[in-house]
Amino acid sequence: MMEALAVAVALASALCFAGSFVAEQHAASRVSEERGKGLRLFRELARSPIWWAGACGDLFGFALQALALAFGSVVLVQPVLVTSMVFALPLAARWNGRRIQRADVGWSLVVVAALAVFTIVGDTSKGRVDDSPQPWLWPAVAFGAVCVCLLVTSWLTRGAGKALALGTLAGVTYGVIAPVTELVVVHLGPLGALGLLRSWPVYALAALMLLGTAWQQAAFHAGDLGASLPATQVLEPVVAVGLGFWVLDARLQTHGWGWVALAAAGAAMVIGTARLARGAARPSEA
């Protein structure tokens, strides 16, 4: 029952993220290169009502994601959020005045079918959810190293290369946000709001959300969505599920051919999400 509720709330979150993605990309793409350098990009975006609508959608989507993580494991919730691309596709097509391609419809069905297999076959457990910082030491070191490498790459490149580096950085950051959010949600009840303010996950979550938002908006502005969106959408669930196994000790409980089905479903979700992201990034047709 709890897992079904987690999936339902995660689907609502994915819908909110899809709408915010379309609105924010629309606003960021209309900022000139000269006005979009550094922090000036966010000053320009702050003047756009459309961008603020997208930002509100992001906040509401994140609140629903946090609620879903209260009901289910990050290993279950994060793959469900992949459906944001399925929702974003018709929204982006409607916004840009173009038709949805048959290939996009096909890949949407692949993602939905793979998600169904994942949720039915995979029996997820929440694992160990405590706020001890020790298990996060090596993941934090790896995250810092990845951030430095990708930031240097973004500084040394332009256009599609810069957008790809920033989109990858956003995807990795959003992937880390999911398990940290689960820590905050799980400990909110026992510790209370005031007690939670004395724990490190709250501040880590706030910093990661600011960084992820900044890098995603910079990626939107740096180049075409086809350069950044696939990396962001594919890496977010991969990193989140990986950290769920590594740090939170979450588990998928199945046996025999179930593992084969889960592996095939996971691969199908990654490939389908990348294809859908490129479909959503396709230039508008007159």
Helices and strands as residue ranges (DSSP letters): H 2-28, H 40-45, H 49-71, H 74-80, G 81-83, H 84-96, H 102-121, E 123-125, G 134-136, H 137-156, H 160-196, H 200-222, H 225-246, E 251-253, H 257-280
